[in-house]
Amino acid sequence: DLIRRLLPSSLLHWYRQRKKDIRNKELDALRVKGEVLTKNDLIQQFKAVGIASGDSLLVHASLSKIGFVENGPKTVVEALLEAVGSEGNLLMPNSPNTSFQLDYIRDLKVFDVLNDRSGLGAISEFFRKLPHAVRSAHPTEPVSCVGSDAEWFTADHFGELTPYTSKSPFAKLSQKGGKILYLGVTLDNAGTNLHTLEDAVSHFIYPVYSDELFMVDIRFPDGSVRSMQTKVHNPIQSKERRCDGLIPLFVEKGVMKKVRIGQADSLLVDAKGMLEVMIEAYHERGVTMYTPQGTK
């Protein structure tokens, strides 16, 4: 986002911590007033916006944006699982990385699938630790899944040169006709599925990946260690992202709708439709997350 591009890291940390402190005070005020969201409240709201039993749903979420939630992440995760039901699938990205992929991978000795914490918020970390959650073994963009197709979503992520190929959980969500819920976040800070475009077309026009290939050790839950190569995003190109600029296009094409969960302005997306719209707009007008208005 714009703030991350403009502020040096020390000021960015201060800015984020200040925002967090202010929001925590606001949440405590809601608790004191008795404005507390329960699991049943969230289930009803998830269903009201269009999340249905049997859905495959990938969620990016900010707990603090929702409001004061009884029992915190546990309640949100349980409500989401109940909304998709026993025949559905719930997925959440949970990369340990909170900065540029290049900085992260240079310092990475081994990616521990079972134990490396999520850097993407309390909800994703709670979900990752569920005993029946299956986590994919890609070091830069792992995804955990609970559901009837958890193994299918996650099994082929290991060994892929980029984390967004047709074998990735992100692309498989489109293949499955799934949905994406941006719960209190936007594409600017959770636009992972946008990268599926870059692997879905031939010779993507921007240098989104650095030239260097990285060999990474992966420690699997059974203790075995295997190595794989991966590319990482070019940080110079990453700074050019304008992901939220794509929201009007997705809304206009009917693959995204703006919804509200608790206090959180949110987005619900048809994953297959999003990818199809991106591919069409890319070929017709040069639309990307770097050029949301197109180049033609």
C-alpha positions in Angstrom: 0.0 0.0 0.0 1.0 3.7 -0.3 2.1 4.0 3.4 4.5 1.0 3.1 6.0 2.4 -0.1 6.7 5.8 1.3 7.7 5.3 4.9 11.1 3.9 6.1 10.8 0.7 8.1 11.4 2.3 11.5 8.6 4.9 10.9 6.4 2.2 9.4 6.7 0.1 12.5 5.8 3.1 14.7 2.8 4.0 12.5 1.4 0.5 12.6 1.9 0.2 16.3 0.1 3.5 16.9 -2.8 2.4 14.8 -3.0 -0.9 16.7 -3.0 0.9 20.1 -5.8 3.3 19.0 -7.9 0.4 17.7 -7.4 -1.7 20.9 -8.8 1.2 22.9 -11.8 1.4 20.6 -12.4 -2.3 20.9 -12.2 -2.2 24.7 -14.8 0.6 24.7 -17.1 -1.7 22.6 -16.6 -4.5 25.2 -17.5 -2.1 28.1 -20.7 -1.1 26.3 -21.6 -4.7 25.7 -21.3 -4.5 21.9 -19.9 -8.0 21.6 -20.2 -10.2 18.5 -20.9 -13.9 19.2 -20.4 -17.0 17.1 -24.1 -17.0 16.2 -23.9 -13.4 15.2 -21.1 -14.1 12.8 -22.6 -17.2 11.3 -25.8 -15.3 10.5 -23.8 -12.5 8.9 -21.6 -14.9 6.9 -24.7 -16.6 5.5 -26.5 -13.4 4.8 -23.7 -12.1 2.6 -23.6 -15.3 0.5 -21.3 -17.8 2.2 -23.1 -21.2 1.9 -22.7 -24.8 3.1 -20.4 -26.7 0.8 -18.5 -23.6 -0.3 -14.7 -23.7 -0.7 -13.8 -20.3 0.9 -10.4 -18.7 1.2 -10.2 -16.0 3.9 -7.9 -13.1 4.6 -9.0 -11.4 7.8 -8.2 -8.7 10.3 -9.6 -9.5 13.7 -9.5 -5.9 15.0 -11.5 -4.5 12.1 -14.5 -6.8 12.9 -15.3 -5.3 16.3 -15.0 -6.9 19.7 -15.5 -10.6 19.1 -16.3 -12.9 22.0 -13.3 -15.3 22.4 -11.5 -13.6 19.6 -10.0 -15.7 16.7 -11.6 -19.0 18.0 -15.1 -17.6 17.5 -14.3 -16.2 14.0 -12.8 -19.5 12.8 -15.6 -21.6 14.3 -18.2 -19.4 12.7 -16.5 -19.7 9.3 -16.2 -23.5 9.6 -19.9 -23.8 10.5 -20.9 -21.5 7.6 -19.1 -23.7 5.0 -20.2 -26.9 6.7 -18.7 -30.4 6.8 -18.8 -30.7 3.0 -17.1 -27.4 2.4 -13.5 -26.3 2.7 -12.0 -23.3 4.6 -8.6 -22.1 3.5 -6.3 -19.4 4.9 -2.9 -18.2 3.8 -0.4 -18.1 6.6 3.0 -17.1 5.4 5.6 -16.4 8.1 6.8 -13.5 5.9 5.7 -10.0 6.8 8.0 -8.1 4.4 9.3 -8.5 0.9 9.8 -12.1 -0.2 13.4 -11.4 -1.2 14.3 -10.2 2.3 12.5 -13.2 3.9 14.0 -15.9 1.7 17.6 -14.7 2.1 17.4 -15.2 5.8 15.4 -18.5 5.7 17.3 -21.6 6.7 14.4 -24.0 6.7 10.6 -23.7 6.4 9.0 -25.8 9.1 5.5 -26.7 7.9 4.3 -27.7 11.3 5.8 -25.1 13.5 6.5 -21.8 11.6 4.0 -19.2 12.8 1.8 -17.2 10.5 2.7 -13.6 10.0 -0.7 -12.7 8.7 -2.7 -12.1 11.9 -4.3 -13.9 14.9 -7.1 -15.5 13.0 -4.8 -17.2 10.5 -2.5 -18.3 13.3 -5.3 -19.9 15.3 -6.6 -21.6 12.1 -3.1 -22.9 11.3 -2.8 -24.6 14.7 -6.1 -26.6 14.4 -5.2 -30.3 14.7 -7.2 -31.1 11.6 -5.7 -28.3 9.5 -3.5 -29.3 6.6 -0.8 -26.8 5.6 0.8 -26.6 2.1 4.6 -26.9 2.0 5.5 -23.8 0.0 8.0 -21.6 1.9 6.8 -18.2 0.7 3.0 -18.6 0.5 1.8 -21.6 2.5 -2.0 -22.1 2.9 -3.8 -24.2 5.5 -7.1 -25.9 4.7 -9.8 -27.7 6.8 -12.3 -29.6 4.8 -13.2 -32.6 2.7 -10.7 -31.6 0.0 -7.9 -30.4 2.2 -5.3 -32.8 0.8 -6.2 -31.9 -2.8 -5.9 -28.2 -2.1 -2.5 -28.4 -0.4 -0.6 -31.5 -1.6 0.9 -30.2 -4.8 2.2 -26.8 -3.5 5.6 -28.2 -2.6 8.2 -27.9 -5.4 6.4 -25.3 -7.5 8.8 -22.5 -8.7 6.2 -19.9 -7.8 3.5 -20.2 -5.2 0.6 -19.3 -7.6 0.8 -22.0 -10.3 -2.1 -24.1 -11.4 -1.1 -26.6 -8.7 -1.3 -24.0 -5.9 -4.2 -23.7 -3.5 -4.9 -20.2 -4.9 -5.4 -21.5 -8.5 -7.2 -24.6 -7.3 -9.7 -22.4 -5.5 -10.6 -21.0 -8.9 -10.8 -24.5 -10.4 -13.1 -25.5 -7.6 -15.4 -22.6 -8.1 -14.6 -21.2 -4.7 -14.9 -17.9 -3.0 -12.6 -15.4 -1.4 -13.6 -13.3 1.7 -11.5 -10.2 2.4 -12.7 -9.7 6.0 -11.8 -6.2 7.0 -8.9 -6.1 4.5 -8.6 -5.1 0.9 -6.7 -6.2 -2.2 -3.8 -3.8 -1.3 -2.9 -5.8 1.8 -4.2 -9.2 0.9 -4.2 -9.5 -2.9 -2.5 -12.9 -3.1 -5.0 -14.4 -5.6 -4.2 -11.6 -8.0 -0.8 -13.2 -8.7 -2.5 -16.2 -10.3 -2.8 -14.1 -13.4 1.0 -13.9 -13.7 1.2 -17.7 -14.0 -2.0 -18.2 -16.0 -0.7 -16.1 -19.1 2.3 -16.7 -21.2 5.2 -14.2 -20.9 3.7 -11.8 -18.4 4.8 -8.3 -19.4 6.3 -7.1 -16.0 9.4 -8.5 -14.2 7.5 -9.7 -11.2 10.1 -12.2 -10.1 13.8 -11.6 -9.2 16.3 -13.4 -11.5 17.8 -15.5 -8.7 16.4 -18.9 -7.8 16.5 -19.9 -4.2 17.0 -23.4 -2.8 15.1 -23.9 0.5 14.9 -26.8 2.9 11.3 -27.8 3.9 10.7 -29.7 7.2 7.5 -31.7 6.9 5.3 -32.6 9.8 6.8 -36.1 10.0 10.2 -34.6 10.5 11.6 -35.4 7.1 13.4 -32.6 5.2 13.3 -32.0 1.5 14.7 -29.2 -0.7 13.0 -27.2 -3.4 13.7 -24.2 -5.6 11.5 -21.1 -5.6 11.4 -17.7 -7.2 10.5 -14.7 -5.2 8.9 -11.4 -6.1 11.1 -8.5 -7.4 10.7 -5.9 -4.6 11.1 -3.0 -7.1 8.2 -4.2 -9.1 6.2 -5.0 -5.9 6.3 -1.4 -5.0 4.4 -0.6 -8.1 1.3 -2.6 -7.1 -2.0 -0.7 -7.2 -4.2 -3.6 -6.2 -7.3 -1.7 -4.9 -7.5 0.0 -8.3 -8.9 -3.3 -9.6 -11.9 -3.3 -7.3 -14.2 -1.2 -9.6 -13.5 -3.6 -12.4 -14.4 -6.7 -10.4 -17.5 -5.1 -9.0 -18.6 -3.9 -12.5 -18.1 -7.5 -13.8 -20.2 -9.0 -11.0 -17.4 -11.1 -9.5 -17.0 -9.1 -6.4 -19.4 -7.5 -4.0 -18.9 -5.2 -1.1 -20.3 -6.6 2.2 -20.1 -5.8 5.9 -19.3 -8.2 8.7 -19.6 -6.7 12.2 -17.8 -3.3 11.8 -15.6 -4.6 9.0 -16.0 -3.4 5.4 -15.3 -6.5 3.5 -15.2 -8.0 0.0 -16.7 -11.4 -1.2 -15.3 -12.6 -4.5 -16.0 -15.4 -7.0 -12.4 -16.8 -7.4 -13.0 -18.3 -10.8 -14.7 -15.2 -12.1 -11.9 -13.0 -10.8 -9.3 -14.9 -12.6 -11.3 -14.9 -15.8 -11.9 -11.2 -15.6 -8.2 -10.6 -15.0 -7.1 -12.7 -18.0 -9.6 -11.0 -20.3 -8.8 -7.5 -19.2 -5.0 -8.2 -19.4 -5.2 -9.4 -23.0 -7.7 -6.7 -24.1 -6.4 -3.6 -22.3 -3.2 -4.5 -20.4 -4.9 -4.4 -17.0 -2.8 -5.7 -14.1 -2.4 -4.9 -10.5 0.4 -2.5 -11.6 -1.7 -0.9 -14.3 -5.3 -1.2 -13.1 -6.6 1.3 -15.6 -4.8 -0.6 -18.4 -2.2 0.4 -21.0 -4.3 0.4 -24.2 
